[in-house]
Amino acid sequence: MRVNVVFDKEFQKKFIKEIENRIKDNADSYVDSVLDVCESYELEPQIAAKFLNKPIIEKLEKEGIENNIIPRKSRLPI
């Protein structure tokens, strides 16, 4: 399905809802779900990133750290 993407709130809501539905229905990871939705809309992930909200970005970051894709932030031993 080829979609002409207009950066608006309606598309953002639809995009996020579809990601959340895929996570809930398929028990996919956030990374996989976002990439699947990007593929269905024929969007590059860099463009789709503009549509993601803060909670999804935080969950993607958490998954990345858990899977050693993103380096852990170091903490001082206090």
DSSP file (Angstrom, degrees, kcal/mol; ACC not computed):
  #  RESIDUE AA STRUCTURE BP1 BP2  ACC     N-H-->O    O-->H-N    N-H-->O    O-->H-N    TCO  KAPPA ALPHA  PHI   PSI    X-CA   Y-CA   Z-CA
    1    1 A M              0   0    0      0, 0.0     2,-0.5     0, 0.0     0, 0.0   0.000 360.0 360.0 360.0 115.7    0.0    0.0    0.0
    2    2 A R        -     0   0    0      2,-0.0     2,-0.4    40,-0.0    40,-0.1  -0.797 360.0-172.5 -92.5 128.7    1.6    3.2   -1.1
    3    3 A V        -     0   0    0     38,-0.7     2,-0.9    -2,-0.5    38,-0.0  -0.973  26.6-134.4-126.1 133.5    0.6    6.2    0.9
    4    4 A N        -     0   0    0     -2,-0.4     2,-0.5     2,-0.0    -2,-0.0  -0.793  35.6-141.9 -82.0 113.5    1.4    9.9    0.4
    5    5 A V        -     0   0    0     -2,-0.9     2,-0.5    36,-0.1    -1,-0.0  -0.652  19.7-171.4 -88.1 126.2    2.3   10.9    3.9
    6    6 A V        -     0   0    0     -2,-0.5     2,-1.8     2,-0.1     5,-0.2  -0.968  30.9-122.1-111.7 129.1    1.3   14.2    5.2
    7    7 A F        +     0   0    0     -2,-0.5     2,-0.3     4,-0.1    -2,-0.0  -0.512  63.5 130.5 -74.3  88.2    2.9   15.1    8.6
    8    8 A D  S  > S-     0   0    0     -2,-1.8     4,-1.9     1,-0.1     5,-0.1  -0.889  70.2-107.6-136.6 169.3   -0.3   15.6   10.6
    9    9 A K  H  > S+     0   0    0     -2,-0.3     4,-2.6     1,-0.2     5,-0.2   0.830 113.5  58.5 -67.2 -34.3   -1.8   14.4   13.9
   10   10 A E  H  > S+     0   0    0      2,-0.2     4,-2.2     1,-0.2    -1,-0.2   0.931 109.0  43.8 -63.6 -45.2   -4.3   12.1   12.3
   11   11 A F  H  > S+     0   0    0     -5,-0.2     4,-3.0     1,-0.2    -1,-0.2   0.903 112.2  54.0 -66.8 -39.0   -1.6   10.1   10.6
   12   12 A Q  H  X S+     0   0    0     -4,-1.9     4,-2.6     2,-0.2     5,-0.2   0.927 109.6  47.5 -60.2 -44.8    0.5   10.0   13.7
   13   13 A K  H  X S+     0   0    0     -4,-2.6     4,-2.4     1,-0.2    -1,-0.2   0.921 114.5  46.4 -62.0 -44.4   -2.4    8.7   15.8
   14   14 A K  H  X S+     0   0    0     -4,-2.2     4,-2.2     2,-0.2    -2,-0.2   0.910 113.1  49.6 -64.0 -43.2   -3.1    6.0   13.1
   15   15 A F  H  X S+     0   0    0     -4,-3.0     4,-1.8     2,-0.2    -2,-0.2   0.925 114.0  44.2 -62.5 -48.2    0.6    5.1   12.8
   16   16 A I  H  X S+     0   0    0     -4,-2.6     4,-2.6     1,-0.2    -2,-0.2   0.896 112.1  53.0 -65.5 -41.7    1.0    4.7   16.6
   17   17 A K  H  X S+     0   0    0     -4,-2.4     4,-2.4    -5,-0.2    -1,-0.2   0.895 108.3  50.5 -61.9 -40.3   -2.2    2.8   17.0
   18   18 A E  H  X S+     0   0    0     -4,-2.2     4,-2.1     2,-0.2    -1,-0.2   0.889 110.1  49.8 -66.4 -38.5   -1.1    0.3   14.3
   19   19 A I  H  X S+     0   0    0     -4,-1.8     4,-2.1     2,-0.2    -2,-0.2   0.943 112.2  47.6 -62.5 -47.6    2.2   -0.2   16.1
   20   20 A E  H  X S+     0   0    0     -4,-2.6     4,-2.4     1,-0.2    -2,-0.2   0.876 110.4  52.2 -63.5 -37.9    0.5   -0.8   19.4
   21   21 A N  H  X S+     0   0    0     -4,-2.4     4,-3.2     2,-0.2     5,-0.3   0.904 108.8  50.0 -65.0 -40.9   -2.0   -3.2   17.8
   22   22 A R  H  X S+     0   0    0     -4,-2.1     4,-2.2     2,-0.2     6,-0.8   0.890 111.4  49.1 -65.1 -38.3    0.8   -5.3   16.3
   23   23 A I  H  X S+     0   0    0     -4,-2.1     4,-1.2     4,-0.2    -2,-0.2   0.936 117.0  41.4 -64.8 -45.5    2.6   -5.4   19.6
   24   24 A K  H  < S+     0   0    0     -4,-2.4    -2,-0.2     2,-0.2    -1,-0.2   0.919 121.4  39.6 -69.5 -45.3   -0.5   -6.5   21.4
   25   25 A D  H  < S+     0   0    0     -4,-3.2    -3,-0.2    -5,-0.2    -2,-0.2   0.872 129.2  27.0 -75.8 -38.2   -1.8   -9.0   18.8
   26   26 A N  H  < S-     0   0    0     -4,-2.2    -1,-0.2    -5,-0.3    -3,-0.2   0.469  93.6-127.9-106.7  -2.9    1.5  -10.6   17.7
   27   27 A A     <  +     0   0    0     -4,-1.2    -4,-0.2    -5,-0.3    -3,-0.1   0.854  55.1 159.5  53.8  36.8    3.6  -10.2   20.9
   28   28 A D        -     0   0    0     -6,-0.8    -1,-0.2    -5,-0.2     2,-0.1  -0.365  44.8-102.3 -80.1 165.0    6.3   -8.6   18.7
   29   29 A S     >  -     0   0    0      1,-0.1     4,-2.3    -2,-0.1     5,-0.2  -0.407  32.3-110.7 -77.9 165.7    9.0   -6.3   20.0
   30   30 A Y  H  > S+     0   0    0      2,-0.2     4,-2.7     1,-0.2     5,-0.2   0.901 118.4  53.2 -64.7 -40.2    8.7   -2.6   19.5
   31   31 A V  H  > S+     0   0    0      1,-0.2     4,-2.4     2,-0.2     5,-0.2   0.949 111.7  44.4 -60.2 -49.5   11.5   -2.6   16.9
   32   32 A D  H  > S+     0   0    0      1,-0.2     4,-2.4     2,-0.2    -1,-0.2   0.904 113.9  50.2 -62.4 -42.0    9.9   -5.3   14.8
   33   33 A S  H  X S+     0   0    0     -4,-2.3     4,-2.4     2,-0.2     5,-0.2   0.920 111.1  47.6 -64.1 -44.7    6.5   -3.7   15.1
   34   34 A V  H  X S+     0   0    0     -4,-2.7     4,-2.5     1,-0.2    -1,-0.2   0.928 113.6  48.0 -63.1 -44.2    7.7   -0.3   14.0
   35   35 A L  H  X S+     0   0    0     -4,-2.4     4,-2.2    -5,-0.2    -1,-0.2   0.879 110.9  51.4 -65.5 -37.4    9.7   -1.8   11.1
   36   36 A D  H  X S+     0   0    0     -4,-2.4     4,-2.2     2,-0.2    -1,-0.2   0.918 111.6  46.4 -64.0 -43.8    6.6   -3.8   10.0
   37   37 A V  H  X S+     0   0    0     -4,-2.4     4,-1.7     2,-0.2    -2,-0.2   0.896 111.1  52.8 -67.0 -39.0    4.4   -0.8   10.0
   38   38 A C  H  X>S+     0   0    0     -4,-2.5     5,-2.9     1,-0.2     4,-0.5   0.921 110.0  48.9 -59.2 -43.4    7.0    1.2    8.1
   39   39 A E  H ><5S+     0   0    0     -4,-2.2     3,-0.7     1,-0.2    -2,-0.2   0.894 107.8  53.3 -64.8 -40.0    7.1   -1.6    5.5
   40   40 A S  H 3<5S+     0   0    0     -4,-2.2    -1,-0.2     1,-0.2    -2,-0.2   0.828 117.1  38.0 -66.9 -30.2    3.3   -1.6    5.2
   41   41 A Y  H 3<5S-     0   0    0     -4,-1.7   -38,-0.7    -5,-0.1    -1,-0.2   0.397 110.1-122.9 -96.3   1.4    3.3    2.1    4.5
   42   42 A E  T <<5 +     0   0    0     -3,-0.7     2,-0.4    -4,-0.5    -3,-0.2   0.924  61.1 149.0  53.5  48.6    6.5    2.0    2.4
   43   43 A L      < -     0   0    0     -5,-2.9    -1,-0.2    -6,-0.1    -2,-0.1  -0.869  51.3-120.0-110.1 143.3    8.1    4.5    4.8
   44   44 A E    >>  -     0   0    0     -2,-0.4     4,-2.5     1,-0.1     3,-0.8  -0.614  26.6-122.7 -74.4 142.2   11.8    4.7    5.6
   45   45 A P  H 3> S+     0   0    0      0, 0.0     4,-1.8     0, 0.0    -1,-0.1   0.835 111.5  59.8 -57.1 -32.7   12.4    4.3    9.4
   46   46 A Q  H 34 S+     0   0    0      2,-0.2     4,-0.3     1,-0.2    -3,-0.0   0.863 110.2  41.3 -64.6 -34.7   14.1    7.7    9.5
   47   47 A I  H X4 S+     0   0    0     -3,-0.8     3,-1.4     1,-0.2     4,-0.3   0.899 112.7  53.6 -76.7 -42.3   10.9    9.4    8.2
   48   48 A A  H >X S+     0   0    0     -4,-2.5     3,-2.1     1,-0.3     4,-0.6   0.787  92.9  73.7 -63.9 -26.9    8.6    7.3   10.4
   49   49 A A  G >< S+     0   0    0     -4,-1.8     3,-0.8     1,-0.3    -1,-0.3   0.785  86.0  64.9 -58.4 -26.7   10.6    8.3   13.5
   50   50 A K  G <4 S+     0   0    0     -3,-1.4    -1,-0.3    -4,-0.3    -2,-0.2   0.715 100.5  51.7 -68.3 -19.3    9.0   11.7   13.2
   51   51 A F  G <4 S+     0   0    0     -3,-2.1    -1,-0.2    -4,-0.3    -2,-0.2   0.587  86.3 104.4 -92.7 -11.8    5.6   10.1   13.9
   52   52 A L    <<  -     0   0    0     -3,-0.8     2,-0.1    -4,-0.6   -40,-0.0  -0.442  63.0-138.0 -75.6 142.3    6.7    8.2   17.1
   53   53 A N     >  -     0   0    0     -2,-0.1     4,-2.2   -41,-0.1     3,-0.2  -0.449  29.3 -97.5 -92.8 172.3    5.6    9.5   20.5
   54   54 A K  H  > S+     0   0    0      1,-0.2     4,-2.6     2,-0.2     5,-0.2   0.886 118.8  53.6 -60.6 -44.6    7.7    9.7   23.6
   55   55 A P  H  > S+     0   0    0      0, 0.0     4,-2.0     0, 0.0    -1,-0.2   0.906 111.7  45.8 -60.3 -39.5    6.5    6.5   25.2
   56   56 A I  H  > S+     0   0    0      2,-0.2     4,-2.5    -3,-0.2    -2,-0.2   0.909 111.9  51.5 -69.0 -40.5    7.3    4.4   22.1
   57   57 A I  H  X S+     0   0    0     -4,-2.2     4,-2.3     1,-0.2    -1,-0.2   0.917 110.6  49.1 -60.9 -42.7   10.7    6.1   21.7
   58   58 A E  H  X S+     0   0    0     -4,-2.6     4,-2.3     1,-0.2    -1,-0.2   0.889 111.5  48.6 -64.5 -39.2   11.5    5.2   25.4
   59   59 A K  H  X S+     0   0    0     -4,-2.0     4,-2.5     2,-0.2    -2,-0.2   0.875 110.5  51.2 -69.4 -36.8   10.4    1.6   24.9
   60   60 A L  H  X S+     0   0    0     -4,-2.5     4,-2.4     2,-0.2    -2,-0.2   0.912 111.0  48.8 -63.0 -42.2   12.5    1.3   21.7
   61   61 A E  H  X S+     0   0    0     -4,-2.3     4,-2.2     2,-0.2    -2,-0.2   0.916 110.6  50.2 -63.3 -43.4   15.5    2.7   23.7
   62   62 A K  H  X S+     0   0    0     -4,-2.3     4,-2.6     2,-0.2    -2,-0.2   0.923 111.7  48.0 -61.8 -44.9   14.9    0.2   26.5
   63   63 A E  H  X S+     0   0    0     -4,-2.5     4,-2.1     1,-0.2     6,-0.2   0.908 110.3  52.7 -60.9 -42.3   14.7   -2.7   24.1
   64   64 A G  H  <>S+     0   0    0     -4,-2.4     5,-3.2     1,-0.2     6,-1.7   0.890 111.0  46.1 -61.8 -40.2   17.9   -1.5   22.4
   65   65 A I  H ><5S+     0   0    0     -4,-2.2     3,-1.4     4,-0.2    -2,-0.2   0.917 112.4  50.4 -68.3 -43.7   19.7   -1.4   25.7
   66   66 A E  H 3<5S+     0   0    0     -4,-2.6    -2,-0.2     1,-0.3    -1,-0.2   0.837 114.1  44.9 -63.7 -32.5   18.4   -4.8   26.7
   67   67 A N  T 3<5S-     0   0    0     -4,-2.1    -1,-0.3    -5,-0.2    -2,-0.2   0.253 114.6-116.1 -95.7  12.0   19.5   -6.3   23.4
   68   68 A N  T < 5S+     0   0    0     -3,-1.4    -3,-0.2     2,-0.2    -4,-0.1   0.796  84.9 117.7  57.9  32.2   22.9   -4.6   23.4
   69   69 A I  S   <S+     0   0    0     -5,-3.2    -4,-0.2     1,-0.2    -5,-0.1   0.790  76.3  40.6 -90.3 -36.5   22.1   -2.5   20.4
   70   70 A I  S    S-     0   0    0     -6,-1.7    -1,-0.2    -9,-0.2    -2,-0.2  -0.937  98.0-112.0-111.3 133.2   22.4    0.7   22.3
   71   71 A P        -     0   0    0      0, 0.0     2,-0.1     0, 0.0    -6,-0.1  -0.345  33.7-110.5 -65.9 144.8   25.2    1.2   24.8
   72   72 A R        -     0   0    0     -7,-0.1     2,-0.4     1,-0.1    -6,-0.0  -0.431  31.0-112.0 -70.0 146.6   24.1    1.4   28.5
   73   73 A K        -     0   0    0     -2,-0.1     2,-0.1     1,-0.1    -1,-0.1  -0.677  35.7-121.8 -79.0 131.0   24.6    4.7   30.2
   74   74 A S        -     0   0    0     -2,-0.4     2,-0.4    -3,-0.0    -1,-0.1  -0.433  25.3-156.9 -76.2 149.5   27.2    4.4   32.8
   75   75 A R        -     0   0    0     -2,-0.1    -1,-0.0     0, 0.0     0, 0.0  -0.932  20.8-112.3-124.6 148.1   26.4    5.2   36.4
   76   76 A L        -     0   0    0     -2,-0.4     2,-1.5     1,-0.1     0, 0.0  -0.608  35.1-113.9 -76.9 138.2   28.7    6.3   39.1
   77   77 A P              0   0    0      0, 0.0    -1,-0.1     0, 0.0     0, 0.0  -0.573 360.0 360.0 -76.8  94.5   29.1    3.7   41.9
   78   78 A I              0   0    0     -2,-1.5    -2,-0.0     0, 0.0     0, 0.0   0.352 360.0 360.0-114.9 360.0   27.4    5.5   44.8
